[in-house]
Amino acid sequence: MNLEEKTIEEDLKYEGSFIKVIKQVVKLPNGNTSTRDIVRHPGGVAVAALFDDDTILLVEQYRKPIDKVTLELPAGKRENGEDPKICGIRELEEETGLKAEKFEFLGKIAISPGFCDEYIYLYKAEGLYKGQINRDDDEFINVKKIKITEFKEMIRRGEITDAKTIAVLSYLEI
Amino acid sequence: MNLEEKTIEEDLKYEGSFIKVIKQVVKLPNGNTSTRDIVRHPGGVAVAALFDDDTILLVEQYRKPIDKVTLELPAGKRENGEDPKICGIRELEEETGLKAEKFEFLGKIAISPGFCDEYIYLYKAEGLYKGQINRDDDEFINVKKIKITEFKEMIRRGEITDAKTIAVLSYLEI
């Protein structure tokens, strides 16, 4: 069965500082029409920075949409279609002050493809050394170094809930 | 450091069929103000349905926001704050026609907490038996049974990109 939906019309409903919201009328595989609300997002990059002592670097930050302090991979949005690897190297240094000798692509994940086009590119960084912290004006972060065994326990206990941070473990283990 | 941001004001910018978009003015930890675009989403449930022959059930469907046919866990949105377990049992049967003797909570994931409040509750279903398919009018799906070894290979090769479907592997392995 051909599953595709064709766009009949689309309307820009909201344009924020980085997201756009679009409402589409689509033609379904059976010929009927339906509507789709779509959030356009520039996408981003997240980095599993691993040290030789079996620890991983995570950043603690407040996330307004869920009103919680989370532990997540260092990450950031891509700026104007920036190369994801360059974006990852930049974000890692800006947020944590670290550079990496090895920066390896793990995979890209579609964060919620039912309504949003955001992809996050995941990288593994090793051979870490000191660079220069340079955070955005509205970015407040605590950097934490956590044992991989404890990282897994925190996921199992529900203390880490961020999807990209949990997904990266799948790539590290397969 | 206290990382929290306080809401100073908020404006509803768009209300779609299931998402709402809100623009907030917030007070940052350093006393300055900034704005946050937030997408409110009802959240959902996704199910890793596992058979005794080391296979997992995935659904193939077209995702308009990324214009791609994806392979994902059977999943669905929560209706009006519905209990996630009941939602998962319902969505699994509606999408795939299967019921489960065992339905176990794995964890909940915040899909993109930088701009969206969507949580997906992940479950593991075992002891599968035949129920009744009952799909939404605008839902077109092919159900696939895939070996776990092949499932991992497909993630590694970048053929599976859906975040919840990749994240679930972390819970199954830890």
Boltz contact constraints between the chains, C-beta under 6 A:
constraints:
  - contact:
      token1: [A, 3]
      token2: [B, 62]
      max_distance: 6.0
  - contact:
      token1: [A, 3]
      token2: [B, 69]
      max_distance: 6.0
  - contact:
      token1: [A, 3]
      token2: [B, 140]
      max_distance: 6.0
  - contact:
      token1: [A, 4]
      token2: [B, 62]
      max_distance: 6.0
  - contact:
      token1: [A, 5]
      token2: [B, 62]
      max_distance: 6.0
  - contact:
      token1: [A, 5]
      token2: [B, 64]
      max_distance: 6.0
  - contact:
      token1: [A, 13]
      token2: [B, 14]
      max_distance: 6.0
  - contact:
      token1: [A, 14]
      token2: [B, 13]
      max_distance: 6.0
  - contact:
      token1: [A, 14]
      token2: [B, 14]
      max_distance: 6.0
  - contact:
      token1: [A, 14]
      token2: [B, 21]
      max_distance: 6.0
  - contact:
      token1: [A, 16]
      token2: [B, 37]
      max_distance: 6.0
  - contact:
      token1: [A, 19]
      token2: [B, 37]
      max_distance: 6.0
  - contact:
      token1: [A, 21]
      token2: [B, 14]
      max_distance: 6.0
  - contact:
      token1: [A, 21]
      token2: [B, 21]
      max_distance: 6.0
  - contact:
      token1: [A, 28]
      token2: [B, 138]
      max_distance: 6.0
  - contact:
      token1: [A, 29]
      token2: [B, 140]
      max_distance: 6.0
  - contact:
      token1: [A, 34]
      token2: [B, 138]
      max_distance: 6.0
  - contact:
      token1: [A, 36]
      token2: [B, 64]
      max_distance: 6.0
  - contact:
      token1: [A, 37]
      token2: [B, 16]
      max_distance: 6.0
  - contact:
      token1: [A, 37]
      token2: [B, 19]
      max_distance: 6.0
  - contact:
      token1: [A, 38]
      token2: [B, 65]
      max_distance: 6.0
  - contact:
      token1: [A, 39]
      token2: [B, 39]
      max_distance: 6.0
  - contact:
      token1: [A, 62]
      token2: [B, 3]
      max_distance: 6.0
  - contact:
      token1: [A, 62]
      token2: [B, 4]
      max_distance: 6.0
  - contact:
      token1: [A, 62]
      token2: [B, 5]
      max_distance: 6.0
  - contact:
      token1: [A, 63]
      token2: [B, 113]
      max_distance: 6.0
  - contact:
      token1: [A, 64]
      token2: [B, 5]
      max_distance: 6.0
  - contact:
      token1: [A, 64]
      token2: [B, 36]
      max_distance: 6.0
  - contact:
      token1: [A, 65]
      token2: [B, 38]
      max_distance: 6.0
  - contact:
      token1: [A, 65]
      token2: [B, 113]
      max_distance: 6.0
  - contact:
      token1: [A, 65]
      token2: [B, 116]
      max_distance: 6.0
  - contact:
      token1: [A, 65]
      token2: [B, 117]
      max_distance: 6.0
  - contact:
      token1: [A, 66]
      token2: [B, 110]
      max_distance: 6.0
  - contact:
      token1: [A, 66]
      token2: [B, 113]
      max_distance: 6.0
  - contact:
      token1: [A, 66]
      token2: [B, 117]
      max_distance: 6.0
  - contact:
      token1: [A, 69]
      token2: [B, 3]
      max_distance: 6.0
  - contact:
      token1: [A, 70]
      token2: [B, 113]
      max_distance: 6.0
  - contact:
      token1: [A, 107]
      token2: [B, 158]
      max_distance: 6.0
  - contact:
      token1: [A, 109]
      token2: [B, 161]
      max_distance: 6.0
  - contact:
      token1: [A, 109]
      token2: [B, 163]
      max_distance: 6.0
  - contact:
      token1: [A, 109]
      token2: [B, 166]
      max_distance: 6.0
  - contact:
      token1: [A, 110]
      token2: [B, 66]
      max_distance: 6.0
  - contact:
      token1: [A, 110]
      token2: [B, 161]
      max_distance: 6.0
  - contact:
      token1: [A, 110]
      token2: [B, 162]
      max_distance: 6.0
  - contact:
      token1: [A, 111]
      token2: [B, 111]
      max_distance: 6.0
  - contact:
      token1: [A, 111]
      token2: [B, 112]
      max_distance: 6.0
  - contact:
      token1: [A, 111]
      token2: [B, 163]
      max_distance: 6.0
  - contact:
      token1: [A, 112]
      token2: [B, 111]
      max_distance: 6.0
  - contact:
      token1: [A, 113]
      token2: [B, 63]
      max_distance: 6.0
  - contact:
      token1: [A, 113]
      token2: [B, 65]
      max_distance: 6.0
  - contact:
      token1: [A, 113]
      token2: [B, 66]
      max_distance: 6.0
  - contact:
      token1: [A, 113]
      token2: [B, 70]
      max_distance: 6.0
  - contact:
      token1: [A, 116]
      token2: [B, 65]
      max_distance: 6.0
  - contact:
      token1: [A, 117]
      token2: [B, 65]
      max_distance: 6.0
  - contact:
      token1: [A, 117]
      token2: [B, 66]
      max_distance: 6.0
  - contact:
      token1: [A, 138]
      token2: [B, 28]
      max_distance: 6.0
  - contact:
      token1: [A, 138]
      token2: [B, 34]
      max_distance: 6.0
  - contact:
      token1: [A, 140]
      token2: [B, 3]
      max_distance: 6.0
  - contact:
      token1: [A, 140]
      token2: [B, 29]
      max_distance: 6.0
  - contact:
      token1: [A, 152]
      token2: [B, 174]
      max_distance: 6.0
  - contact:
      token1: [A, 156]
      token2: [B, 174]
      max_distance: 6.0
  - contact:
      token1: [A, 158]
      token2: [B, 107]
      max_distance: 6.0
  - contact:
      token1: [A, 161]
      token2: [B, 109]
      max_distance: 6.0
  - contact:
      token1: [A, 161]
      token2: [B, 110]
      max_distance: 6.0
  - contact:
      token1: [A, 162]
      token2: [B, 110]
      max_distance: 6.0
  - contact:
      token1: [A, 163]
      token2: [B, 109]
      max_distance: 6.0
  - contact:
      token1: [A, 163]
      token2: [B, 111]
      max_distance: 6.0
  - contact:
      token1: [A, 163]
      token2: [B, 163]
      max_distance: 6.0
  - contact:
      token1: [A, 163]
      token2: [B, 167]
      max_distance: 6.0
  - contact:
      token1: [A, 166]
      token2: [B, 109]
      max_distance: 6.0
  - contact:
      token1: [A, 166]
      token2: [B, 167]
      max_distance: 6.0
  - contact:
      token1: [A, 166]
      token2: [B, 170]
      max_distance: 6.0
  - contact:
      token1: [A, 167]
      token2: [B, 163]
      max_distance: 6.0
  - contact:
      token1: [A, 167]
      token2: [B, 166]
      max_distance: 6.0
  - contact:
      token1: [A, 167]
      token2: [B, 167]
      max_distance: 6.0
  - contact:
      token1: [A, 169]
      token2: [B, 170]
      max_distance: 6.0
  - contact:
      token1: [A, 170]
      token2: [B, 166]
      max_distance: 6.0
  - contact:
      token1: [A, 170]
      token2: [B, 169]
      max_distance: 6.0
  - contact:
      token1: [A, 170]
      token2: [B, 170]
      max_distance: 6.0
  - contact:
      token1: [A, 173]
      token2: [B, 173]
      max_distance: 6.0
  - contact:
      token1: [A, 174]
      token2: [B, 152]
      max_distance: 6.0
  - contact:
      token1: [A, 174]
      token2: [B, 156]
      max_distance: 6.0
